[in-house]
Amino acid sequence: GQPWSQGGCWRETMAVSEIEMEAPGPRTGSVLCAFLSTLVVSLSAVVFGMTLGFTSPAIDVMQDTVRVDGKRIPAPSDLVVFSSQAEGSLFGALVNIGALVGALC
């Protein structure tokens, strides 16, 4: 047949056997691929949201600036890693900078 018949020329270039070309309905692999693609896209939004949610409370602990009802609560010394507020701000901004770079690539 012509290359553009039966769903387009991509069938001609994929080295699919003639039996598969004539089979009606979607192929099993395409359904699985669509399902996995949808799952990855959905989970990536959840993971990004969890990443943004992590930085907010974590910065206070890593800077040792946790306050409850106006009272300072000291953080364990092994969790305090930032010596200045600028370092904590950079930590929070790195997620957004990474998202920007990832969107451009």
Order of alpha helices (4+ residues) and beta strands (2+ residues): alpha-alpha-alpha-beta-beta-alpha
